[in-house]
Amino acid sequence: MAIRIPKTPQSPTQKADRKRGDVLKAAGKCFRKAGFHQTSMQQICAETGLGPGAVYRYFTGKEAIIEAMVEEERRQARAMLLQMRDAESIQQALEMATRMFADRYRASGDAGLMTEVYAEGMRSRRTGAVLRKIEAEWVMGLTNILRVAQARGQLDASLDAAQTALFLTGLWDGMVIRQHFHAHDDPQALPAFFDTMITRVLGKETKSESRSKTGLPPADLLTGVEPPYVKPDVRQMSLI
């Protein structure tokens, strides 16, 4: 005789959260297919298998749905920052961020959904306000991580931490879109290359790597002797 294991009953709040999540998943699927503005609430209702009354019980319309998606972005960003803060070094933290961005948006259509959300934030004042709040929190959190690294001597102290945070975020956003168009390639290749380039760009500059104040080429790395200065041929330059 088979033993029937009773299911743990869900509270009304848990049921509501599950239904709300189902609506968000269905809406995301519709947005990936047709875009935000081409998707109707009727299509979202059909995708969920729920009637309009049930869907409108959780969301007043598409704008409310996309705002909920933005709030999910906020939650994910906070979780990412917490993991980065626990990293042993700034290099490990940045590599962690690259992997999290790559893994999260690698699924087909997720990069497109992200661009739909941000595009709507540029059109809608209401959605844009929420996105700007998330952006500010993310940049501030990443800036603080970079400043701690600078204080520890792990990052070039001359860098503007806030601008560096914006620069890195732009790189990761671009990587997400690029990997969507190169999905047939090795999924680890692009993130690995980004890690290498970020390390090179943000690495602390040493004497042997820097140019001299006179603008001359650096000293030969093997002999330590600077190559002779060659005066440019002005006649050739005038022909260019």
N, C-alpha and C positions, 0 to 999 in steps of 0.2 A: 504494500500500500504506500503510495507516494505521500510524502509529508509536504503539506502546503505551508509555505512560509508566508505569514501575513505581511503585507506591505505596511511600512510606517506611514501613518496618516499625515498628510501635509496640512499645515495651518493655512487659513485664508490668505495670509500675507505671502507664504511660500508659493501658493497656487497662482496668486496675482503676479509675483515676480517671474514665475515660469512662463505664464502666458505673455507677459510683457516682453520677455526675452525671445519668445517665438515670433512675436510681431516684428521685432527688430531684425531677426535673422531673415524673415520673409521680405521685409522692406529692403534690406541690404542686397538680397538676391535680385530683386526687381531693379534697384538702382544700378547694379552692375550691368544688367542686360540693356536697359533703355536710358539710363541717366536719370537724374533727379527730376528734372522738369517734365520729362516725357512719361514718367510713371504716375499713374492715378491711384487714388486711395482704393478704388474698386479693384485694381490689379493686386494691390497689397492684400486686400481682404481675400481675394481668390487664392493667393499664394498661401495664406495662413490657413485657409479652410474655415475661417470664422466669418460670421455675419458682420455687417458694418457696425451694428450696435455694440458688439463685443470688442471690436477694434477701437472704436471711438471711446470706449470706456477707459482705455489706457492712454490713448493719444488723441489730441484734438485735431490733428492733421499732419501733413508731411513735415512741416517745419518743426513740430514738436518731436517727431521721430528723429529728424536729423540732429536736433539739439541733444536728444538722448544718446545718439552715437558720439557726439562731441564730448559729452560727459564721460563716456566710456574711454575715449582717448585720454581724457584728463586722469582717470584712474590708472590707466596703463602707464602714462608718463610718470606719475608719482612713484609707482612700483619700480619703474626702470631706474629712476634717480636713487632710490633707496638701495638697490642692488649695486649701483655704481659707487655709492659712498662707502660700501663695505669692501670694495676692492683693495688689494694690497698696494697697488701703484696706479698712477694715472694711465699708463699704457694698458694695464689690465682693464681698467674701467672703460676706456675708449674702445678696446677690442670687444668688450662685453656689449657695449651699446651697438656696435656695428652688427654683431651677431643677432641681437634682439630685434633690431630694425629689419634685418634680412629675413629672419625666420618668420616674423610676424606678418610681413607683407608678401611672402613668397607664393602663397596660395593664389591660384588664378583669379584675377578680378579684384583682389584686395587693394592693390595699388590704385586701380581705377576708382574704387570706392573712396579711397583717401582723397584723391584729386577732386572727386565730386563734392565731397564735404567741404574742402577748402575753397573750391570755386563758389559754392553757395555762400560761404562766409564772406566772400568779396561782394556778393550781390545783396545779401540780406543783412541789414543792420543788426537785427536781433541775434542771428547766428554768428555774425562777425564779432559781436561783443563777447560772446562766450569763447570763441576761438582765440581772441586776443588775450583773454584772461589766462587761458591754458598756455598760450605762447609765452606770456610774461612769467608764469610760474616755472615753466620748463627752462627758459633761458636763465632765470635767476638761480635755479637749482644747479644747472650745469656750470654757470659762472662761479658759484661758490666752490664747486668741486675743483675747478681749474685753479682758483686762487689758493686753495689748500695745497694743491700740487706745486704751485709756484713757491709757497712758503717752505715747502719741504725740499726745494731744490730739484724737483722732478720735471719742471717745465720752465721754459725761458721766462724769466721775470719781466722782461721788457714787453711782452705781449699784452695787449688789452684783453683781459679775460672775457668781458662781455661781448666784444666783437669776435673773439675766437669762438665763443659759444654759438653765435649766429652762423659763423663760417662752418663749423662742424655740423650744425643742424641742417644747413643747406646741402652739405655733402651727403648726409644720410638720406635726406629726402630725394635727392637726385639718384642715389644708388637704388632706392626702392623702385623708381620708375624705370631705370635702365635694366634692372634685373627682370622686370616684367617683359621687356622686349627681347631679352636674351635668355629666356627661360629654358631653351634647348641646350644651353652651355652648362658647364660644370657649375652647380649651384654654390660651391664654396670658393670658386675662383675670384669672382668680383669682390665679395667681402674681404677675402684675404689680401687682395691688391689694395683695397681701401685702407686696411690696417697698416700696410707697408707705407703708403703715401702719407697717411696721417702722422705716423711716427717720424717720417723724414721731415715733414713740414713743421711739426711742432717740437722736434728734438732740440735740445739745448745746443746752441752754436758754439763750436770750439775754435780756438785760435787757428789751427791748421785748416779749418773749413771756411773761415771767413776771409773776405777780401780785405786787403790793407786799406788804410785810410786814404792812401793816394789813388786808390782805384786800380792798382796793379793786380795781376793774377796772383793767387796764393802761392806760397813756396812749394817747391816740389816735395811731395809727401815722402819720397825715399831719401833724397839728399839734404832736404831742408834748405836748399839754395833757391832763391827767387829767380825765375827766368828773366833774362835781360828785357828791358823795356824797348819796344819797337815803335818808333814814331810812325803814325799812320800816313800813308801816301795821300796827300790832299788832292793830287791830280786825279787819282783813281776815284776818290770819293766824289769829286765834282761831276764825274760821268754817270753816277748812279741816279 
